[in-house]
């Protein structure tokens, strides 16, 4: 479904294989409707999502990045989702300095049995990104070097 101005956001979604990816799979097998804007990437744990991957997703043209993990206390790797929560807080502080609204990064806890919730969250995120529109960083370009350094090219 195209938005009024024709903008359709691209979302890179890092999904924990144990919970959020299974929740996405349940949404699909249950034939629940949600926008097809996400590019799912299955990771062993949300705690394995390197902040550099988030920055690279934005660098390569993502309009939003979604990270889905197990509910706190339910992580198959004990504390991976707590690590993720700390990283997302730091990333949300960094993004405005790069000309990217922090709302473009979303973290959600979704279990394997929450297919309906997955569909709802993705639908909400797509709607929010449509309201924000495409990323405009004042003409600056975000670049992540091979050694993980973030550079802004003017």
C-alpha positions in Angstrom: 0.0 0.0 0.0 1.6 3.3 -1.1 1.5 6.3 1.1 0.0 9.6 -0.1 3.3 10.9 -1.2 4.5 7.6 -2.6 7.1 7.0 0.1 7.5 3.4 1.2 10.0 3.0 3.9 12.6 0.2 3.8 13.2 -1.4 7.2 16.0 -3.7 8.1 14.8 -6.0 10.8 17.3 -8.0 13.0 15.2 -10.7 14.6 16.2 -13.1 17.3 15.9 -16.7 16.0 14.3 -18.0 19.1 11.6 -15.5 19.6 11.0 -12.6 17.2 11.9 -14.5 14.1 9.5 -17.3 15.2 6.9 -14.6 15.9 7.3 -13.3 12.4 7.0 -16.8 11.1 3.8 -17.3 13.1 2.4 -14.1 11.7 3.1 -15.3 8.2 1.8 -18.8 8.7 -1.3 -17.4 10.3 -1.8 -15.2 7.2 -1.9 -12.0 9.3 -1.6 -8.9 7.3 1.2 -6.4 7.8 3.2 -4.2 5.4 5.9 -6.0 3.4 8.4 -3.2 4.1 10.8 -5.3 6.3 13.9 -7.1 5.3 14.3 -9.7 8.0 17.7 -10.8 9.1 17.7 -13.7 11.5 20.4 -13.5 14.2 21.1 -16.0 17.0 20.3 -13.4 19.6 19.4 -9.7 19.7 22.5 -9.3 21.8 24.5 -10.2 18.7 23.4 -7.2 16.8 26.5 -5.0 16.5 25.8 -1.3 16.6 27.9 -1.0 13.4 25.3 -3.1 11.6 22.6 -0.6 12.6 24.7 2.3 11.3 25.5 0.4 8.1 21.8 -0.3 7.5 21.1 3.4 7.6 24.2 4.1 5.4 22.9 1.6 2.8 19.5 3.3 2.5 17.3 1.9 5.3 14.6 4.3 6.5 14.3 2.4 9.7 15.9 -0.4 11.7 13.9 -2.8 13.8 15.5 -5.1 16.4 13.3 -7.8 17.9 14.3 -10.0 20.8 13.1 -12.2 23.6 11.3 -10.7 26.5 13.5 -9.7 29.4 14.2 -12.7 31.5 13.4 -15.1 28.6 16.7 -14.8 26.6 18.0 -18.1 25.5 21.5 -16.7 26.1 20.6 -15.3 29.5 21.4 -11.6 29.1 21.6 -10.9 25.4 18.5 -8.8 25.4 19.8 -6.6 28.3 22.9 -5.9 26.3 20.7 -5.0 23.3 18.7 -2.6 25.4 21.8 -0.8 26.5 23.1 -0.6 23.0 19.9 0.8 21.6 19.9 3.6 24.3 23.4 4.6 23.2 22.5 4.4 19.5 19.4 6.6 20.0 21.7 9.2 21.5 24.2 9.0 18.6 21.7 9.0 15.7 20.6 12.7 16.0 24.3 13.7 15.7 24.3 11.9 12.3 21.1 13.7 11.2 18.9 10.6 11.8 15.8 10.8 14.0 16.1 8.3 16.9 12.5 7.1 16.2 13.9 5.4 13.1 15.4 2.7 15.4 12.9 0.5 17.2 13.5 -2.2 19.8 10.7 -4.6 20.7 10.4 -7.8 22.7 8.3 -10.3 20.8 8.0 -14.0 21.7 7.5 -16.9 19.4 3.8 -17.0 20.2 3.2 -13.4 19.5 2.5 -13.4 15.7 -0.3 -10.9 16.1 1.9 -8.5 18.1 4.6 -8.8 15.5 2.2 -7.8 12.7 0.9 -4.9 14.9 4.3 -3.6 15.7 5.6 -3.7 12.1 2.4 -1.9 10.9 2.9 0.8 13.6 6.5 1.2 12.7 5.8 1.5 9.0 3.1 4.2 9.7 5.5 6.1 11.9 8.3 6.1 9.3 5.8 7.2 6.6 5.0 10.2 8.8 8.7 11.0 9.2 9.3 10.6 5.5 12.7 9.8 3.9 15.9 10.5 5.8 17.2 13.9 5.0 20.5 14.5 6.8 21.0 18.1 5.5 23.0 16.8 2.5 25.5 15.0 4.7 26.3 11.3 4.0 26.9 8.8 6.8 29.8 6.4 6.2 31.0 3.6 8.3 34.6 2.7 7.7 36.0 -0.8 7.7 37.4 -0.3 11.2 33.9 0.7 12.5 34.4 4.4 12.7 31.5 6.6 11.8 32.2 9.5 9.5 30.0 12.3 8.2 30.8 13.4 4.6 29.6 16.8 3.7 
